[in-house]
C-alpha cells in the first residue's frame, strides 16, 4: 500500500528542493501518494490566505506532511504559517539533528547532536502590543505542562536512541519565573531517567560551549526561542543551514521540512542546496517505518558529498540543485 502524504512545495526555492526530495524518495522505491497543496505567499496570491482550509484539512487527514520553506513577511503582513501550523496542530516538538559530513568544509567535523526545541509557546505565541509610540511589549509564556512534555520527549529520545546525556538550556538566573519553571520541569523529568546524564546550561554559556566543544553534547532541550537560535548556530558549525533537516512532531501529526528560508533571491536559478530537504525526507521515512530506504538515501547523500566536485555552491562547489539530486539518485543502492 502507498502512503498518503501531504506535500507543500513552499515559496522561493521550496519547489526546487522539495521536487528533488520527492524524486529521491521515489528512486528509493517508497510508494507514496503525494497530495499537493499550496500555503504561504503563493496561497495568498491565489486564494487570499497563507494557510487555506484545504491545506490544513489535508494535513489533518494524512497526519504526515513534507513541506518546503514558506515566506514570512518581516515587520508586517501575515503571521508565520509555521507558527500557526505548530500551534493549531499541536506540533509541540521541533527536532533538529546536527551531524557533520565528510567532504564538507566546516568548523567541526565530528558533530552528532540533536536539538529538541519546545514548539508552541515562549515569545512565539505572538502576544505583542504597542504601549505607546516609543514602547512595545511582548509576552513570554512558559507552562509546566508544555515544559514537562518537551523534556520528557527529549529524555525518551535519548533512551530510544541510546544517547547518554540531555542538556537543558535556560536563563533562569535572570528570568526566574518563566525559565525557572522550564528548568524545574526538566529536573523533575530527569529523575525518571536515572540512566541518562542530566546537565543544566545557561543559554549564553551554551552558545559559547557549543562553538568550542560541540562533541560534548548529545541531546539539547530548550524553550522555543533558545532552541531556534541554537539550532542555526549549530548548523553553522557543520557547514550551514543547507545541511540541517527538521521535524515538527505532535501526538499524531508530523511535518518535515528544511530549516532554511525561502531565499527568493536565488529561486529558479538551480543553485539552491537541496540537502536539508532531502534529509528532512529521510526523517519522514524513518517516522513511517521505511528505515531501509531512509538508510540508503542517507548513505547516498554522504557518499555524494565525499566526492570532490560534488558540493553545491553554498558549500564551495559548483553542482546545481538538480545535478546534486541526480548524483544522489545514482548512489542509491
N, C-alpha and C positions, 0 to 999 in steps of 0.2 A: 504493500500500500504506500502511496505517496503521502508526504506530509503537506498539510495546508499551512502556509506561512505567509503573513502579510509582508509586502515589500514596499518600502517608502524610499524612492530614489534620492530625494532630498534636493537641495539647491546647489548652485555653483558647480563644484567638482563632484558633487554627490552622485549624479547619474553615471559618471565615468568610472568611479571607483567601485560603485555598487554593481554595475554591469560586469566588471572584471570578476568580482567575487561570485556572482551568480554563475558565470561561465566556469570558474574553477570548481565550484561545488558540483556542478553538473558533470564536469570532466571526471570527478571522483566517483561518479555513479550513484549519488544520493538522489532518490526520486522526490521531487518537491513540486507541488502546485503553487506557484507564486501568484499571490493575489495583490496586484499592484494598485496603490492608492497614492494620492498626492497630499502633501502637507507643506507648511512653510510659505515662503514668498510666492512660489508658483501657485499654491492654492488660493492665496489672497487675490492674485491676478485673475484666476479662472472662476472662483466661486465666492470671493469676498471674505473668506475667513481662513486663518492659517491652519486650523485643525477642523476640517469638515466632519460632520457626524458619521459619514460613511467610513471615514478612515478610522475613527475611534471604534466604530462597530466591528470593523474587520479585525482589529487587534483583539478586542474582547472575545470575539468568536474563535479566532485561531489560537490565541494565547501566546503566540510567538511572532515576533517581527524582526526583520532586518532593515535597518534604517540608515540612510545617508545623512550627512550634516545638514542642518537647517539654519537659514539666516535669521538672526535676531537683531532687529534694529537697535542701535545704540542711542540712549538718551531720549527715546520716544518710540512711537509706533506700538505694534502689538507686543504683548509679553512673550517670553520664551516659550515655544511649543514644548521644548524638552522639559522644562519645569512643570508645565501643565500636565504632560503625559505622566510624569513621575508621581505627581500629586493625585490625579484622578484615577490612575490605575494601581495606586498603592505600590509603586516600584521603590521600595524603601532602601535597597542596597545598590550602590554603584560599585562595580568590581573592575579594577584596573590592574591587570598583570603587567609587570615591567621586567622584561627579560632581554639581555643583550644578545647580539648576533655576531658570530664570527664573520669577518669581512666588512663590517661596518665600522667606520672610524667613530669612536665615542670616548667620552671621558672615563668610562668604566666598562670593562669587557667581561666581567664575571658577575653581573647583577641578575638576581632572580627573586623578586619580591612581589607581593600583591597588596595593593591599597584598597581597603574596604571603606567606602565613604557613605555616611548616612545621607539619604537622598531626598527627604521630604520636608525638613524643617530648617532651623537655623535662620540666618538672614535671607535665605532664598524663598521664604514664604511671601516675600514681596509686600509686606506691610510697611509702607512709607508714607510720609506726609511732609508738606512744607509748613513749618511752624510760622515763619514769616518769610519775607523775600530774601533774607540773608541766612536762614537757618532751616536745615532739613533734618528729618528724623527717620531712622529705620529700626524696626523692632526685631530683636533676635529671640526666637522661641526654641527652647530645648525642653523636651518632655522625658520623663522617666521611662515611659512605655517605649518610645522610639529609640532611646539610648540603649536600653537593655536589649532590645530586639536586634539592633545592628551589632552590638558587642557579642551577643550570642551567635549571630551569624558568622562573625569573624573567628570566634573560637571553634565553632563546629567545622568551619572550613579548614582551620589548622589541623584539627583532628582527622578529618576525612582525607586530607592531602599529605598527612604525615609531616606537617610543618611543626617546628619546635618552639616558636616564640610569637607572641602577639604584643605589639607595641601600641599603646593608646596615646593619641595626641590631643593636647588640650592647652588652655591658657587659664587654668583655674587659679593661678596666683593673682590674676587681675580680675577676671570675670568669675567671681567666687560662687555665684548662684547658678548661672547657666552652664558654664564649663565645669563648675564644681559638681553639678548634677550628672553631667556626662561621665566625669571621672568616677564618681561614686557608683554609678551604674556599672561601669566596666569592672571595678573592683569586686562588686557583688557577683557578676557573672564569672569572673576569673576563678572564684572559689569552687565553682562546679567543674573546673578543668585543671585539677592539680598537676596533671602530667605535662601541661603546656606552660612554659615560662611566660610570665606577665611583666611587662615593663611600662612605665609611665614616662612621657616625654613632653615637655613644654614645646609648643609649636615652633618658636623661633630657634630653639636649640635643635629641634628635629630637622629644620631646614639646613642648618649647618652640618649636622652629623650625616644627613642623607647625602650631601655632596661629598663629604670627606670619606665616609666609611659605609657605603650602601650595602656592602656584603654582610654587615652586622644585623641586617633586618630581614624579616621573613614575611610576616603579615602585619600591616599597619592599619589600625582602625581609627577613624576620625570623624568629627562633625562635618557637616556639608561644606562649609567654606574652606576649612583647612584641608580637607580631602581633595577638593578641587585644585587648590594651589599646589599642594604637594605632588599630586598626580602629574601635573605639567612639568614641575621641576624634575621629577624622577624620569619622565620621558626624555627630557633634555640630556640626561646623563647617558642614555643609550643611543642617542643619535637624532632624536626629535619625535614630534607627535605622529609623524607618518609611520612609526613602528609600534604604536601603542593601541591595542584594542580595548573594548569595554563592553560591559553588560549591565543592564538595569534590571534588577531582579525583584519580583514581588512574590506573593504567596503562590499564585498560579499563572502569572503572566511575566514574560521576559522579553525585553527589547535589546537587541545587539546592534552596536553602532561604532564607527570610528570616532576617535576622541577629538580630532581636529575640526576646524571650522569649514565653512563652505567655500572659502577662498575664491570669490567671484572673479578676482583679477587674473586668475590662471585657468578659469573654466574653459573647456572646449579647446584646449591647446595641447592635450595629450602629454602633459608634463607632471600631472599630479601623482603622488606616491599612493598606490592602492593597498599597501601592506597592512595598514591599520584596519581597513575594511575587510581585507582577506582574513586576517587573524580574528576579527570580530565574528566572521562567519565560522571560523574554526571553533570559537567558544560556543556558538549556537549549535553546531553539530555535536559537540560534547554534551550539551544540555539535553538534546533529544535522543541521546544514546548512540549516535553514529560515531563511536570512538575510533574505529579503524579508519574511516575516511578522514576524520579530523587529524589523526596522526600522520596520514600520508600527505595531506596538504601542508601541515606544519613542517614536515621534513623537506618537502619540496621547496617551500619558501626559504628555509635555512640553506639548503643546497644551492639554490639560485644566488643567494647573497654571498656565498663563499667564492663564487667565480668572479675574478677581476673583470670589470667592464659591464657587470650586470646591474649595477646600482642605478637607482633613479636619480634625477637631477638634484633633488634636495639632499641626497646623501653623497653628492660629489661625483655621480656617474652621468651617463648620457642616455639611459634607457627611458623610453616613453612609457606611459601608463599601460597601453595595450601590449606593448612589446614585453614589458616585465611580466604581465599576466601570462602571456604565451610561453615564456620561459619556465614559469612555474608549472603550467599545464604539461609541458614536455617532461618534467621531472616527477610527475605523479605516477607512482608505480604500485 
